[in-house]
Structures are given as structure tokens and as C-alpha cells.
Amino acid sequence: MRYRLEILLAGRVRDELGFLETLLRSQSDINVTTRVIVNGHADPLYGVSPLPDALVLLVSDHWEAELSALCERPAAERPPLLVVGPKGNVELIRVAMRAGARDFFSPPIDDGEITQFIRQLARDRLADPLRQAARLTAVVNAKGGSGASMVAANLAHILAERDRRSVLMDLDVQFGSLPLYFNLSPRNGLVGALEAADSLDGVALEGYVQTHDSGLDLLASSPEDMVTIAEVPESRVELLLQVLAQSYDEVVVDLPRWISGPTAMVLERADRILVVMEQSVTHLRDAQRLRDILRHELHLSTASVMLVVNRYDKRNAVGLADIREALPGLPLLTLPNDFRRVSHSINVGVPLREAARKAPVTRKLVALAKALDDDPAQARETARGKWSLLGWARRD
């Protein structure tokens, strides 16, 4: 769900506003609200709260009063302004610039002019230093086949349902399977986005993602892409992550089990690292090795690492106590073994939150999404067994 720019279109002539509204609505990722200015208040922003991302003002014969009202507003209460008015009025243009106009268009206006204005608004938003960057969650298997893709897909879907602008990136460019989880067929996807990463912005990104009905955006390789993770330049992944971080609230990356330049860079920048494992000696050993790589080779603190024990069985010989002993200090969440529902969800391309909303495995995935909001220090207290929250396991 990419951010949609809120545009207020204001003026006194309803028919001319209708033409401009049609032109604006032809642009992608914007919401347009039209306001007819009537006698009483010349200020086109009077009573408007919250302020829009931009104001498009079609000036009338009363342009002096309209623009003067904007000039009297504090700068912080004046959104970016586009003024549409007649050609040749030098005084009108001068006052419009004083009111903060980014541009001045005269009819007839074409799509190209409007597109350029909208794209510049999107770029300015990306560059806004006050905007908080997205949270980056990396999901990786401790051992192949542990279920990291299932966790990543359903976690991202749940975050999108929480009205968080969310994107799911499948960094397994060779064998990625995430499109199957949503019944989507990527075209011009991840590889194309990586190739164009140095020129991408939030608007251009639309050409590379597929959007699920839930609002979740998916960025994955298309079947025609014949590359491996070793061929992906680390710098391209970094550039792409920068664009994603400014375009979304949540970025979830499903990592291949191959710690190289691109995957290491994602892990280094991740706010949370979810290590998905099962209950076996080999899974336990590989989880220890992955922890040691993070700590000693990538020099990362393990404060952000969370263990997800998939297909949990309390009767298994390798219990939670064994996992805590081998991986001390790491918070741990269990997902029940529900092969039938999970397999059906993948086969039909419908996320668990839609296919089996009340199933225990779905409820635990929802708990995992909520647990991402926990402070890492708080999560470590949970791991030590001092208290339990949202399904976190304390004992076998």
C-alpha cells in the first residue's frame, strides 16, 4: 500500500474545477478532494484539517484576496501550491510566488505538466528529513525448509491489514516463491527494480511491484529473470532499500539462506531479524552458526534477533528449554504445526489471515506482528522467562 498524496483542488468555477479534477485523477497514487470557494472566506484552506500534501488553486477574478489569504498563513500552514490562471498577468504570478507557489500553469494544461508536478511532490516527500523511515524486518531460515517464506508472507500481509503501508521483498532472485502465496505473477519485478535503483522514486516504483487485494505490495523476481543472488550488486540492493524505506511503513524481506554481500547488507540494516527454525539438532546447530555469523562476521548485536520455532510440538525431544540453553538471551515464539491449513493457504494463493482467520497458527502470526512493536530490551526480558506476552513461550 503505497502512500497516496492528498491533493486539494480549490476554485470558484465548478465546470473548470471538474476538468482539472479529471486530469488529476488520471494520475496514480493520489487522492483528490475538490472544494468550491463561495462568498464568505477567500482562503482556500479555511477550516481544512489536516492540511493536504498539496493545494491546486484555480484562481478567479478574486485572485488577490485568495492569494493574500495564503500569504497571511504561517509558512508551516501552507502546503506546496500549484496555481492555475490566465497567461500574461505578471502581478498575478508575482503574488502567487510570494504565496509559495511551486509552479504556475495556464490553460490548456496537459498530462505531462500535471505528471511532472505530482512526481516532484513525491520526490520532496521522500527527501523530507522529518519523515520516519520504514521498519525493516528480515526473515531467514536457520536451516533450509524451516518456513521463512511462509512467515514472511503472512507477517507482511498482517502488517498491511493493520493499515501499515507494507511491501514484501523476495530476495531469493533464483528460487523465490512468494508470488505463489498471493496468487500473483510478477512482471518487470525485482531484477528490473534493481537495475533502475539509482533512478527510482516512490512513483516510479509502482511499475515494479504487484499489489495484493489487501494493499500489500510484492517485489519479487519474474520467471524470466535468470540471475543468482551472487550476481546482485550490494549497492543496488542498498539503493532500492532506501527508496522502499521512504515509500512504506513496513519493509519485510525474505532472505535466501546465503550470507553474501546483498543479504549481509539487509541484515546489517534490519530493525528485526527473525530466524525461523524447527525442533531438531541440525536446526539448532545451524541457528547457532547463524547467530555466530551475525555476531562475529557481521559484527551485529543480537538484540534485534528473534527466534521463531515453526511447526512446534511440545512432545519433541528437542524442547524449548534446549533451544534457550543453546541460544540464550534470544526471545522465542512458537508457531503450531498445522500442515493442512498452511499447505492449503499456499496452494490456493490465499494468506492465512484470509483462509483461516481463527486458526491457532494465524493467531500466533498476528502475535508475532504485534511483538515487532516491543522494545528489544523488553523482548529479552521475555526470553529470560520473567513474564509472558502475546503467546511468547516461557516453558515447555
Order of alpha helices (4+ residues) and beta strands (2+ residues): beta-alpha-beta-beta-alpha-beta-alpha-beta-alpha-beta-alpha-beta-alpha-alpha-beta-beta-alpha-beta-alpha-beta-alpha-beta-alpha-beta-alpha-alpha-alpha-alpha
